[in-house]
């Protein structure tokens, strides 16, 4: 069957609406403009079509879903599916009993902003509201607008594209009984880990599919009725074919399987937002009529996603698209990090360079922030998987190209560690270095492939003391990562201390290294976002190290487009020594003499508390917001010596207090470009930032042994 016939078959089996158009498919198939009002209609999975509910699995609605794997993919994905589809029964199964118990509790095994509310609402059910509760009043789990489109959950404001019934019974369940979950399910997601092989053929490059194959074999063994099996894990291209062969060779008599590819495109720290408002949902299927029907059934599970964002393709394209997306994102990061090395050697500023390049619509501003390097479970693994695929296909030049992306990332981490050593006069012996942040990025507790591991290893080799603080990563997880990196626990504990308090970690330090871009570490002014956001139209910096500025009026923008040519008298922009655009207030009195009440708290206390501690779940109290007029002061500067909360409720680190406890000279190494170097230098710090030549830095010195 040709792809054209396949698309026709899928169109035939998509649920109809009153005008005869189909649900949840691209505009090409539906014959409607991409942004027509019909695209945002919400469709219930309880069934509004004329299709009979009798017959085989592919001829009736999906009622029960099982997810094998309760990790970073399976947990949030299926929690959102249950939350958005009250009529579905969703069961997440995992062999790790401790992890399952954590999902059942109020202390989830993973941290994601907004996830607590999503899980508790679907797991425990939602009580219908008797009357409209204004935002900011009442419990977070029972807040909504009168039409149900805006739901307050854990500090995350969701804009739902259509009607949503806030009242439903619990429909999200967690269990270790894999056989029962598989047997009862109509559709099964496989969301297990696929790490890089550490031995045998393909070592350090190929994906290890042992968990994926084990899950597939378990499905074949247990299933006594037809199933739709969906690969959600990131897998090599053509894995679906191997999966189908295993299912067919081991299935019970009369049982049929349809295999689909539905890769995830989540970014840790924003997984809830990514799931509620995805850029796209890919569904890969084979070209048979049964494959088309299975794809249609899966598309209905994504009931809240506009139909033009659900894309049908063949299985191999869907599998490869996931690897390609992560490889391209990793390439972008390595490219900007390569340029950061040139900036440090020439006197250019990587923040200014990336800002200028990001204004080009062909390039865009995303993923152009220089850093100590990328981490996480996906980028390195998926790029290396692509390298292995290219080598297997005898495409050596292609393999070398993608291999260089990973090589550049490793170079960046080692280069930054060398810079730290060189700036501290060539030796760290007898000194103390504090690492702020251990997760690979902010708003997550994930430490897989975090650059902090490389930094700690290289710094510890210099016979110094290392202290570590992270607001979300647990102490045992840090030790686990360092041991898996090759260290011995007893030896590590002789040189490393892990703290629950940021100030304790910084006490007596010779240098502080910002390894994760947690908001609480930043000392920058609180920048506005959304329609009231500002950007510089042009800025010049003096050539000297004293950081001269030229003040330039700027234009108000929204979503990258100019919305007015009227420039408020108060609005002028600068690009400082760190290249960060800021907005100056109407007068200094408006900064010193005014205060802004924090709207909610997160990982710390509001209103002057200096206690920054790890492992707290967000305590959220939503408040209503007003649209900016462009005349008010958008930024406030936290005075030196105070601790305050910004509009996100994050308690900021008091760098003035930190300075009081450090040894002189005081070094700060900004590995994430989140610090205002000028403010810190006024406190007596010597600041060294990625991609920015510092006062104590000699070009090229970081590359010498």
BADRENBA-184945 format. One line per 5 residues: number of its first residue (from 1); their letters; for each residue x, y, z of C-alpha. Coordinates in Angstrom, 3 decimals, m for minus. Layout:
BEGIN
NUM	a	X/Y/Z  ...;
This chain:
BEGIN
1	xxxxx	0.000/0.000/0.000  1.360/3.427/m0.910  1.704/6.223/1.648  m1.106/8.069/m0.158  m3.414/5.080/0.301;
6	xxxxx	m2.250/4.801/3.915  m3.220/8.410/4.575  m6.577/7.818/2.930  m7.139/4.805/5.154  m6.258/6.787/8.273;
11	xxxxx	m8.589/9.610/7.236  m11.400/7.095/6.821  m10.972/5.853/10.393  m10.543/9.223/12.125  m13.588/10.170/14.244;
16	xxxxx	m15.873/12.583/12.358  m17.202/15.933/13.530  m20.497/17.483/12.467  m19.133/18.880/9.221  m17.561/15.566/8.251;
21	xxxxx	m13.953/16.534/8.930  m11.698/14.249/10.946  m10.271/14.600/14.430  m6.624/15.008/15.351  m4.925/15.001/12.013;
26	xxxxx	m2.911/17.469/10.024  m4.694/20.161/7.996  m3.569/18.394/4.833  m5.692/15.378/5.718  m8.571/17.293/7.242;
31	xxxxx	m8.844/19.800/4.429  m8.997/22.768/6.830  m6.644/25.691/7.458  m4.107/24.977/10.244  m5.404/27.661/12.594;
36	xxxxx	m9.114/27.442/11.950  m11.410/27.493/14.997  m12.174/23.819/14.530  m8.564/22.997/15.309  m8.974/23.955/18.948;
41	xxxxx	m12.122/21.992/19.623  m11.803/19.543/22.470  m13.146/16.067/21.822  m14.088/13.626/24.545  m12.741/10.113/24.413;
46	xxxxx	m16.039/8.797/25.685  m17.061/8.610/22.053  m19.073/11.046/19.966  m18.617/9.233/16.691  m21.006/6.869/14.971;
51	xxxxx	m18.486/4.040/15.054  m19.800/0.875/16.727  m18.329/m0.035/20.082  m18.444/m3.754/19.259  m15.907/m5.785/17.318;
56	xxxxx	m12.112/m6.005/17.513  m9.775/m3.720/19.414  m9.155/m1.479/16.401  m12.898/m0.941/15.924  m13.634/0.380/19.414;
61	xxxxx	m12.431/3.141/21.718  m9.359/2.730/23.873  m10.524/2.370/27.480  m7.477/1.129/29.382  m3.833/2.110/28.988;
66	xxxxx	m0.766/0.550/30.600  2.647/2.201/30.750  5.717/0.059/31.395  8.240/2.311/33.108  7.611/4.907/35.828;
71	xxxxx	10.550/7.177/35.086  11.021/10.650/33.621  9.063/9.775/30.464  6.376/7.320/31.520  5.371/9.060/34.739;
76	xxxxx	4.674/12.605/33.471  3.358/11.475/30.063  0.742/9.089/31.380  m0.155/11.396/34.268  m1.074/14.068/31.716;
81	xxxxx	m2.985/11.538/29.598  m5.022/10.495/32.647  m5.494/14.106/33.754  m6.804/15.138/30.360  m8.942/12.050/29.715;
86	xxxxx	m11.165/11.292/32.729  m12.813/8.365/30.905  m9.525/6.511/30.451  m8.033/4.156/33.042  m4.259/4.626/33.053;
91	xxxxx	m1.965/2.262/34.949  1.767/2.879/35.307  3.750/m0.250/36.141  7.361/m0.628/37.236  9.397/m3.400/38.869;
96	xxxxx	10.926/m0.873/41.260  8.562/m1.044/44.247  10.171/1.932/45.969  9.584/4.127/42.936  5.951/3.018/42.654;
101	xxxxx	5.337/3.815/46.333  6.837/7.268/45.775  4.386/7.905/42.920  1.567/6.943/45.256  2.758/9.394/47.907;
106	xxxxx	2.985/13.160/48.106  6.744/12.988/47.541  7.107/12.100/43.865  10.296/10.346/42.719  11.029/13.083/40.161;
111	xxxxx	10.787/16.856/40.367  8.940/18.766/37.658  7.164/22.107/38.161  3.402/21.524/38.179  3.628/17.721/38.188;
116	xxxxx	2.454/17.307/41.788  m0.952/18.740/40.994  m1.334/16.772/37.776  m0.547/13.467/39.474  m2.608/14.060/42.609;
121	xxxxx	m5.625/15.221/40.603  m5.678/12.152/38.363  m4.555/9.716/41.049  m6.867/10.944/43.825  m9.654/12.488/41.725;
126	xxxxx	m10.976/16.048/41.551  m13.975/17.313/43.472  m16.204/19.567/41.306  m16.252/23.232/42.281  m19.576/24.539/43.562;
131	xxxxx	m18.776/28.079/42.499  m16.100/30.014/40.698  m12.968/30.434/42.770  m10.839/33.433/41.750  m7.200/32.709/41.076;
136	xxxxx	m5.191/33.016/44.231  m7.978/32.077/46.630  m8.477/28.592/47.928  m6.329/25.489/47.639  m4.160/25.180/44.564;
141	xxxxx	m5.721/21.838/43.704  m9.199/23.365/43.517  m8.575/26.515/41.487  m10.049/27.115/38.061  m11.770/29.751/36.022;
146	xxxxx	m15.495/29.422/35.551  m15.098/27.724/32.175  m12.345/25.384/33.308  m9.749/26.634/30.827  m7.264/27.930/33.370;
151	xxxxx	m6.311/25.559/36.138  m4.018/26.417/39.028  m1.790/23.471/39.789  1.437/23.684/41.670  2.252/27.134/40.356;
156	xxxxx	1.772/26.140/36.733  m0.935/27.996/34.833  m2.284/25.826/32.080  m4.104/27.233/29.095  m6.298/24.410/27.855;
161	xxxxx	m7.440/24.608/24.208  m10.971/23.497/24.994  m13.536/22.538/27.630  m12.354/20.331/30.432  m14.449/18.618/33.074;
166	xxxxx	m12.891/19.251/36.458  m14.979/16.524/38.078  m13.884/12.922/37.672  m13.018/9.883/39.713  m9.431/8.679/40.157;
171	xxxxx	m8.152/7.198/36.906  m4.365/7.070/37.398  m2.955/3.996/39.128  0.519/2.740/40.021  1.471/m0.906/40.492;
176	xxxxx	4.263/m3.468/40.337  1.900/m6.121/38.933  3.062/m6.020/35.335  1.140/m9.092/34.211  m2.203/m7.704/35.355;
181	xxxxx	m1.565/m4.260/33.898  m0.646/m5.730/30.508  m3.523/m8.180/30.455  m6.143/m5.496/31.130  m4.782/m2.833/28.771;
186	xxxxx	m5.954/m2.033/25.253  m2.888/0.102/24.541  0.573/m0.264/26.087  3.327/2.364/26.166  6.900/1.086/26.570;
191	xxxxx	8.812/3.808/28.435  11.886/1.980/29.714  15.478/3.141/29.836  17.644/2.581/26.749  21.144/3.509/27.951;
196	xxxxx	24.369/3.364/25.962  25.999/m0.073/25.916  28.949/m0.417/28.289  30.317/m3.661/26.836  30.348/m5.793/23.705;
201	xxxxx	29.793/m4.705/20.120  28.850/m1.042/19.981  30.271/m0.286/23.439  30.017/3.439/24.322  27.900/4.131/21.216;
206	xxxxx	24.996/1.762/20.577  21.762/1.774/22.599  21.367/m1.091/25.037  17.891/m2.462/24.352  17.839/m5.190/26.998;
211	xxxxx	15.102/m3.490/29.064  13.101/m2.708/25.958  13.318/m6.284/24.705  12.410/m7.651/28.145  9.267/m5.482/28.217;
216	xxxxx	8.329/m6.622/24.711  8.737/m10.280/25.614  6.649/m9.781/28.752  3.824/m8.310/26.681  3.899/m11.286/24.300;
221	xxxxx	3.934/m13.730/27.202  1.055/m12.188/29.164  m1.322/m10.778/26.538  m4.412/m12.892/25.854  m6.198/m10.268/23.745;
226	xxxxx	m5.206/m7.932/20.927  m2.988/m4.985/21.924  m1.654/m1.767/20.453  1.979/m1.545/21.564  3.647/1.871/21.402;
231	xxxxx	7.385/2.506/21.590  7.830/5.679/23.618  11.442/5.064/24.564  14.161/6.486/22.341  15.292/3.615/20.149;
236	xxxxx	17.445/3.110/17.045  15.827/3.271/13.650  13.950/0.078/12.645  13.579/m1.153/16.242  9.842/m1.539/15.590;
241	xxxxx	10.593/m4.346/13.139  12.556/m6.287/15.766  9.785/m5.614/18.242  7.150/m6.995/15.882  9.180/m10.152/15.281;
246	xxxxx	9.527/m10.788/19.017  5.801/m10.278/19.614  4.719/m12.519/16.756  7.184/m15.282/17.677  6.154/m15.425/21.323;
251	xxxxx	2.469/m14.462/21.401  m0.407/m16.598/22.625  m2.654/m18.206/19.956  m5.024/m15.767/18.260  m3.481/m12.616/19.765;
256	xxxxx	m2.607/m9.818/17.346  m0.402/m6.782/17.932  m0.099/m3.439/16.180  3.205/m1.653/16.751  3.389/2.153/16.705;
261	xxxxx	6.155/4.665/17.262  5.279/7.697/19.380  8.552/9.321/20.532  8.616/11.791/23.400  10.014/15.306/22.999;
266	xxxxx	10.126/16.409/26.620  12.560/18.833/28.148  13.195/18.189/31.821  12.174/21.155/33.907  9.330/21.976/31.514;
271	xxxxx	7.865/18.509/30.928  4.367/19.492/32.067  4.296/22.457/29.705  5.746/20.364/26.872  3.035/17.743/27.314;
276	xxxxx	0.136/20.151/27.660  1.205/22.256/24.697  3.430/20.116/22.466  5.070/21.426/19.310  4.098/18.165/17.631;
281	xxxxx	3.002/14.623/18.363  4.500/12.053/15.997  2.760/8.755/15.343  4.600/6.248/13.204  2.740/3.237/11.833;
286	xxxxx	3.061/0.740/9.051  1.136/1.109/5.792  m1.520/m1.518/6.454  m5.198/m0.747/7.148  m4.703/m2.101/10.674;
291	xxxxx	m1.746/0.245/11.160  m3.877/3.195/10.079  m6.630/2.222/12.512  m4.146/1.827/15.370  m2.681/5.261/14.659;
296	xxxxx	m6.175/6.746/14.693  m6.878/5.146/18.074  m3.659/6.509/19.555  m4.325/9.989/18.160  m7.574/10.126/20.142;
301	xxxxx	m5.620/9.603/23.351  m4.064/13.035/22.721  m7.493/14.635/23.005  m6.225/18.067/24.060  m3.709/18.497/21.231;
306	xxxxx	m4.807/20.504/18.161  m5.157/18.160/15.211  m2.608/19.975/13.049  0.085/19.106/15.593  m0.492/15.351/15.353;
311	xxxxx	1.635/14.112/12.485  1.413/10.711/10.823  4.512/9.174/9.272  6.047/5.770/8.712  7.642/3.897/11.597;
316	xxxxx	11.248/4.457/10.573  10.833/8.215/10.079  9.224/8.540/13.501  12.027/6.614/15.212  14.755/8.582/13.436;
321	xxxxx	13.055/11.951/14.060  13.642/11.602/17.794  17.360/10.921/17.381  17.650/13.684/14.788  15.936/16.282/16.998;
326	xxxxx	18.224/15.633/19.962  21.304/15.510/17.747  20.453/18.892/16.210  19.853/20.452/19.629  23.126/19.063/20.958;
331	xxxxx	24.903/20.326/17.846  23.521/23.807/18.472  24.825/23.838/22.036  28.259/22.591/21.001  28.382/25.216/18.261;
336	xxxxx	27.755/28.112/20.637  30.199/26.623/23.151  32.862/26.415/20.453  32.283/30.091/19.759  32.570/30.843/23.492;
341	xxxxx	36.185/29.655/23.419  36.901/32.054/20.559  35.225/34.873/22.482  37.404/34.312/25.535  40.535/34.368/23.369;
346	xxxxx	39.619/37.496/21.392  37.804/39.738/23.882  34.370/39.208/22.344  31.348/38.458/24.545  29.450/35.245/23.816;
351	xxxxx	26.211/36.668/25.244  26.318/39.532/22.772  27.271/37.221/19.914  24.498/34.721/20.651  21.968/37.531/21.045;
356	xxxxx	22.947/39.023/17.704  22.811/35.648/15.950  19.484/34.791/17.554  17.854/37.853/15.982  18.241/36.184/12.610;
361	xxxxx	14.883/34.529/11.969  16.624/31.688/10.168  18.547/30.897/13.349  16.323/31.994/16.236  17.317/32.513/19.877;
366	xxxxx	16.688/29.060/21.328  19.516/26.825/22.568  22.112/29.529/21.916  23.214/30.051/25.512  26.827/29.154/26.202;
371	xxxxx	27.457/26.918/29.185  29.845/24.464/30.743  28.242/21.807/28.536  25.076/19.826/28.001  24.047/16.871/30.136;
376	xxxxx	21.022/14.703/30.783  20.117/11.243/29.632  19.322/12.096/26.018  21.706/14.326/24.107  24.959/12.428/24.466;
381	xxxxx	23.282/9.025/24.226  21.237/9.901/21.162  24.106/11.551/19.302  26.296/8.506/19.936  23.466/6.256/18.789;
386	xxxxx	23.351/8.258/15.570  27.120/7.873/15.247  26.781/4.104/15.614  23.972/4.009/13.079  26.077/5.944/10.565;
391	xxxxx	29.066/3.668/11.126  26.861/0.591/10.695  25.746/2.003/7.350  29.409/2.639/6.383  28.906/6.420/6.443;
396	xxxxx	32.205/7.249/8.149  32.162/10.971/7.332  28.662/11.304/8.770  29.722/9.444/11.896  32.776/11.700/12.333;
401	xxxxx	30.640/14.800/12.000  28.243/13.815/14.775  31.028/12.434/16.948  32.585/15.913/16.985  29.452/17.276/18.703;
406	xxxxx	30.111/15.065/21.724  33.860/15.744/21.582  33.221/19.498/21.731  30.993/19.027/24.767  33.704/17.100/26.624;
411	xxxxx	36.263/19.720/25.613  34.092/22.510/27.014  33.805/20.841/30.419  37.537/20.171/30.685  38.379/23.646/29.382;
416	xxxxx	36.258/25.256/32.100  37.908/23.133/34.798  41.355/24.189/33.541  40.268/27.820/33.639  39.348/27.454/37.296;
421	xxxxx	42.754/25.984/38.117  44.687/28.594/36.133  42.825/31.513/37.687  43.520/30.210/41.188  47.246/30.621/40.500;
426	xxxxx	47.795/27.209/38.976  47.022/25.079/41.995  44.038/24.127/44.129  45.992/22.236/46.779  44.773/23.150/50.263;
431	xxxxx	41.933/25.278/48.892  38.165/24.896/49.012  35.954/25.053/45.930  32.155/25.204/46.214  29.972/23.756/43.467;
436	xxxxx	26.532/25.386/43.303  24.203/23.039/41.470  24.611/19.370/40.639  21.609/18.616/38.409  22.336/18.907/34.713;
441	xxxxx	19.860/21.805/34.367  17.524/23.805/36.564  14.018/22.732/37.575  14.905/19.047/37.667  16.627/16.669/40.039;
446	xxxxx	18.111/14.615/37.193  21.875/14.183/37.460  22.523/11.865/34.526  25.538/13.051/32.487  25.602/16.310/34.451;
451	xxxxx	28.679/18.466/33.725  29.121/18.831/37.483  30.505/15.277/37.595  33.399/16.202/35.300  34.051/19.415/37.211;
456	xxxxx	34.172/17.642/40.567  36.457/14.916/39.202  38.949/17.368/37.691  38.923/19.754/40.639  39.227/16.989/43.234;
461	xxxxx	42.287/15.656/41.407  44.053/18.890/42.417  44.004/17.800/46.096  41.498/20.386/47.250  38.291/20.275/49.274;
466	xxxxx	34.984/20.365/47.379  31.607/21.323/48.829  28.389/20.784/46.879  24.911/22.275/47.181  21.869/21.651/44.996;
471	xxxxx	18.297/22.641/45.943  16.700/19.471/44.547  19.265/16.688/44.229  19.428/14.385/47.232  22.756/13.629/48.878;
476	xxxxx	22.622/9.909/48.144  22.095/10.653/44.441  25.215/12.813/44.335  27.318/10.096/45.956  25.851/7.533/43.562;
481	xxxxx	26.848/9.570/40.493  30.373/10.200/41.770  30.902/6.521/42.587  29.607/5.458/39.162  32.097/7.920/37.662;
486	xxxxx	34.872/5.781/39.084  35.390/7.149/42.559  35.583/5.170/45.783  33.049/6.309/48.339  35.422/6.468/51.325;
491	xxxxx	38.007/8.446/49.359  35.347/10.750/47.943  34.007/11.552/51.410  37.491/12.581/52.523  37.515/15.383/49.971;
496	xxxxx	33.858/16.199/49.374  31.127/17.563/51.620  27.470/17.846/50.581  25.320/20.547/52.160  21.629/21.288/52.630;
501	xxxxx	22.352/24.996/52.981  23.991/27.163/50.317  25.711/29.445/52.824  27.236/26.523/54.708  28.577/25.215/51.404;
506	xxxxx	30.173/28.577/50.571  31.681/29.212/54.021  35.476/29.443/53.815  35.589/28.807/50.067  38.319/30.176/47.822;
511	xxxxx	36.115/29.861/44.752  32.493/29.248/43.868  31.516/27.464/40.662  27.955/27.877/39.355  27.368/24.567/37.601;
516	xxxxx	23.550/24.683/37.302  21.431/27.682/36.302  19.058/27.526/39.281  17.229/30.852/39.565  18.162/31.242/43.217;
521	xxxxx	21.857/31.514/42.329  21.336/34.408/39.923  21.849/37.991/41.048  20.375/39.549/37.937  17.459/41.923/38.021;
526	xxxxx	14.072/40.327/37.683  13.261/40.554/34.005  9.690/40.798/32.713  8.366/38.099/30.429  5.536/37.803/27.939;
531	xxxxx	3.897/40.853/26.353  5.762/43.279/28.643  9.193/41.882/27.764  11.848/44.215/26.396  14.940/43.766/24.304;
536	xxxxx	17.766/46.042/23.173  17.766/47.327/19.613  21.489/48.082/19.719  24.178/48.410/22.370  27.888/49.154/22.411;
541	xxxxx	30.458/48.167/24.981  33.764/49.888/25.623  36.937/47.990/24.900  38.325/48.326/28.404  37.658/45.899/31.247;
546	xxxxx	35.820/48.629/33.186  32.609/47.739/31.286  31.358/50.954/29.727  27.778/51.179/28.500  25.868/53.173/25.982;
551	xxxxx	22.196/53.541/26.798  19.810/52.906/23.928  15.993/53.306/23.861  14.253/50.082/23.047  10.984/48.903/21.627;
556	xxxxx	8.365/46.826/23.339  7.980/43.397/21.767  5.842/40.310/22.150  6.872/36.893/20.883  9.729/38.434/18.921;
561	xxxxx	7.542/40.905/16.990  7.334/44.646/17.495  3.956/45.673/18.878  4.461/49.410/19.201  6.760/52.152/18.023;
566	xxxxx	6.007/54.274/21.066  9.007/54.147/23.357  8.203/54.941/27.001  10.476/57.576/28.448  11.481/55.204/31.223;
571	xxxxx	12.502/52.375/28.909  16.191/52.205/27.955  18.289/49.140/27.441  21.852/48.161/28.047  24.047/45.230/27.251;
576	xxxxx	26.358/44.877/30.209  29.658/43.111/30.535  27.807/39.823/30.641  25.729/40.735/27.605  22.471/40.665/29.532;
581	xxxxx	19.749/43.075/28.382  18.084/44.838/31.318  15.568/47.622/31.762  16.374/50.659/33.869  13.677/51.981/36.237;
586	xxxxx	12.106/55.415/35.961  14.100/56.543/38.984  16.394/55.004/41.550  13.873/55.917/44.235  11.355/53.580/42.637;
591	xxxxx	13.777/50.731/43.214  14.936/51.545/46.731  11.648/52.873/48.024  9.306/50.231/46.654  8.835/46.554/47.264;
596	xxxxx	6.953/43.878/45.445  5.118/41.236/47.401  6.119/37.750/46.395  3.336/35.769/44.805  4.430/32.341/45.887;
601	xxxxx	7.278/30.437/47.437  9.571/27.815/45.987  12.483/25.952/47.600  12.810/28.570/50.313  11.012/31.110/52.427;
606	xxxxx	9.645/34.435/51.254  10.252/37.833/52.693  13.779/38.164/53.940  14.545/34.609/54.951  18.078/33.583/54.120;
611	xxxxx	17.456/29.879/54.435  18.079/28.049/51.175  17.533/24.363/51.717  17.270/21.315/49.536  14.458/18.943/48.756;
616	xxxxx	11.372/21.015/49.477  8.311/20.604/47.344  6.943/23.852/45.957  4.463/25.601/48.222  2.244/27.523/45.834;
621	xxxxx	m0.282/30.305/46.308  m1.459/31.633/42.950  m2.236/35.293/42.423  m4.023/37.082/39.643  m1.879/39.189/37.340;
626	xxxxx	m2.509/42.383/35.430  m1.338/43.329/31.970  1.619/45.668/31.837  1.035/49.186/30.556  4.679/49.779/29.772;
631	xxxxx	4.927/52.683/32.235  5.608/50.854/35.466  9.001/49.681/36.675  9.489/46.135/35.436  12.698/45.304/37.247;
636	xxxxx	13.704/45.509/40.867  17.210/45.212/42.208  17.646/43.288/45.409  19.795/45.479/47.672  23.093/44.010/48.785;
641	xxxxx	22.792/42.194/52.062  19.148/41.203/51.677  17.347/38.065/50.676  14.195/38.483/48.652  11.921/36.488/46.432;
646	xxxxx	11.348/37.299/42.793  8.011/37.008/41.021  8.431/33.260/40.691  8.776/33.075/44.458  12.398/31.905/44.365;
651	xxxxx	14.531/33.081/47.276  17.713/34.576/45.886  21.182/33.834/47.201  22.552/36.831/49.124  25.949/37.250/47.520;
656	xxxxx	26.867/39.944/50.034  26.502/37.413/52.822  28.430/34.845/50.805  31.318/37.320/50.434  31.574/37.745/54.187;
661	xxxxx	32.402/34.073/54.661  34.851/33.519/51.796  38.636/33.643/51.713  40.319/36.458/49.763  40.689/36.858/46.853;
666	xxxxx	37.149/35.647/46.135  36.561/33.916/42.802  33.227/33.126/41.183  33.147/30.984/38.035  29.884/31.298/36.157;
671	xxxxx	29.434/28.170/34.093  25.887/29.072/33.042  26.024/32.798/32.222  23.396/33.667/34.851  25.340/36.199/36.942;
676	xxxxx	25.658/39.973/36.702  29.438/40.298/36.895  29.376/44.048/37.617  27.303/43.624/40.767  29.534/40.862/42.050;
681	xxxxx	32.701/42.814/41.327  31.351/45.703/43.386  31.149/43.226/46.255  34.801/42.313/45.757  34.437/39.139/43.709;
686	xxxxx	36.582/38.273/40.719  34.163/36.878/38.171  35.031/34.489/35.363  32.186/33.633/32.998  31.914/31.220/30.084;
691	xxxxx	32.554/33.060/26.827  33.568/36.331/28.530  37.218/37.296/29.139  37.625/38.004/32.858  40.066/40.290/34.605;
696	xxxxx	42.112/37.367/35.893  42.060/35.365/32.703  44.844/35.100/30.135  43.721/34.013/26.638  44.918/30.533/25.798;
701	xxxxx	46.047/29.753/29.330  43.208/27.301/29.876  44.520/25.089/27.110  47.983/24.588/28.559  48.863/21.574/30.680;
